[in-house]
Structure formats: structure tokens, C-alpha cells
Amino acid sequence: MMTLYDFMGSGNGYKVRLLLAQLGLAYMLVERDIMKGETRTPEFLTKNPNGRIPTLQLDDGTFLFESDAILWYLAEGTAFAPADRLTRAQTLQWMFFEQYSHEPYIAVARFWKHFFDKLTPQQETELPERMKKGYAALDVMEQHLANNAFFVGNRYGLADIALYAYTHVAHEGDFDLTRYPHITAWLARVASQPGCISMDHKN
Ligand SMILES: N[C@@H](CCC(=O)N[C@@H](CS)C(=O)NCC(=O)O)C(=O)O
């Protein structure tokens, strides 16, 4: 059986738990507390040299890390992985957008505000820029969703899972989603997909 190393508050981990649930795949969940450095131990670094969750151990013992790579691995051969060249590339396009233009701002601002009582002076300095870039990512999403029900091919897929994870908890980083009616409607569409689980749901 596959083993998922994860931290329940992580959106990156949630992406993987969400797809595993929607595919109906059995796995063992092993929680590692990132607040206590449990992904930075010598033992964990043998699993993922980058010291982060989510990390998935496959049935043959191979360790796979990076949430979006794990999503592709799990989705291959299922309806979640598009078959044609352009749709696959468009799915990757939004997943790279998520990792480069969305997650570093929205997830990090949420992490600082939601998981710590007080920001460090450096976080205080960096926060306004993170918020600005987070809102820029939300603007891009809003524009796309004005004309599209989902991110790619007008059907729910991996790009939606990747972007939903931190967008649906963006308010925990004090992002005001009421300004974004199309994003809000899309969040509801994703939440109503069969098998959708909440972020704190354990298998
Ligand atoms: N790009 C990676 C990011 C993974 C990541 O940043 N994981 C965080 C939790 S969301 C983590 O493990 N942090 C603990 C640490 O860096 O020590 C992915 O998508 O999986």
C-alpha cells in the first residue's frame, strides 16, 4: 500500500489527499509535524532530500515528492489526466502557474498568518509584497474563470485540484475573496465534485 507523508494543514498535501480520495485509492497516512522540523531529520531526508511534505512512497518503495508531480503520477491512466497534447500542456500551464505565481504568495502569507501568533520582523517586511503578488494571481484566475467553468477543457481536473488547495483557504491569509465572484463560484463547483473531502479529512 502507498504511504503518504503529510501535514494536515498543508494545501500541497491536501491536493494529494483530495485526488487519492476522488480516485478511491487506499493509502497509509503518516503525519510529520513541519512546525517541529519533522521533515528535516536525517531519516526523513533519505525519503525526500528536499525535506518537505507531501512525499508519497509508492508500492515498490520509490519516494515521490512535489505535490503536482504526485498528482500526475496518481492521475495517469484515469479520467483526471487528459489524453490530448494541448489539454495536457494547458493542465501543466496552470500547475506551473500555481507553483510559481500563486503558492509562493498565497500559501506563504497564509502560513505566516495562520500558524504563528506573531510575525518576525522579516515576515512583516515581506508580507505586503506577498499579498500584492497573491492578489495578482487571484486577478489572473478571476479573469480566466469569467469565461470558463474550470481551468482546462471545461471539466474538473488536475489544474483545479492544484489551484483549489490554497485558494479555498486564502481567507486564512487575510485575502478577501468577496472581490472575486467567478473564483467564489468556481470554489463552490470544485467543492461539489464527487468525493471532494475537506482539508482536515483523514482517510
Ligand atoms: N513545491 C512543493 C512544496 C512543498 C512544501 O513547501 N511543503 C511544506 C509544507 S506546505 C513543508 O514541508 N515545509 C516544511 C519544511 O520546509 O521544513 C510541493 O508542491 O510539494
The ligand as a Tripos MOL2 file, in Angstrom:
@<TRIPOS>MOLECULE
LIG
   20    19     1     0     0
SMALL
NO_CHARGES

@<TRIPOS>ATOM
      1 N1          6.6410   22.6200   -4.1940 N.3       1 LIG1
      2 C1          6.4100   21.7030   -3.1060 C.3       1 LIG1
      3 C2          6.2900   22.4940   -1.8080 C.3       1 LIG1
      4 C3          6.2610   21.5760   -0.5970 C.3       1 LIG1
      5 C4          6.2820   22.3860    0.6840 C.2       1 LIG1
      6 O1          6.6110   23.5760    0.6880 O.2       1 LIG1
      7 N2          5.9440   21.7270    1.7860 N.am      1 LIG1
      8 C5          5.9150   22.4080    3.0600 C.3       1 LIG1
      9 C6          4.5320   22.3230    3.6680 C.3       1 LIG1
     10 S1          3.3190   23.0340    2.6120 S.3       1 LIG1
     11 C7          6.8950   21.7270    4.0120 C.2       1 LIG1
     12 O2          7.0270   20.5360    4.0020 O.2       1 LIG1
     13 N3          7.5780   22.5230    4.8520 N.am      1 LIG1
     14 C8          8.4410   22.0010    5.8650 C.3       1 LIG1
     15 C9          9.8420   22.4850    5.7130 C.2       1 LIG1
     16 O3         10.1630   23.1650    4.7160 O.co2     1 LIG1
     17 O4         10.6090   22.1630    6.6110 O.co2     1 LIG1
     18 C10         5.1580   20.8690   -3.3730 C.2       1 LIG1
     19 O5          4.3030   21.3400   -4.1400 O.co2     1 LIG1
     20 O6          5.0390   19.7590   -2.8450 O.co2     1 LIG1
@<TRIPOS>BOND
     1     1     2 1
     2     2     3 1
     3     2    18 1
     4     3     4 1
     5     4     5 1
     6     5     6 2
     7     5     7 1
     8     7     8 1
     9     8     9 1
    10     8    11 1
    11     9    10 1
    12    11    12 2
    13    11    13 1
    14    13    14 1
    15    14    15 1
    16    15    16 2
    17    15    17 1
    18    18    19 2
    19    18    20 1
@<TRIPOS>SUBSTRUCTURE
     1 LIG1         1 GROUP 0 **** ****
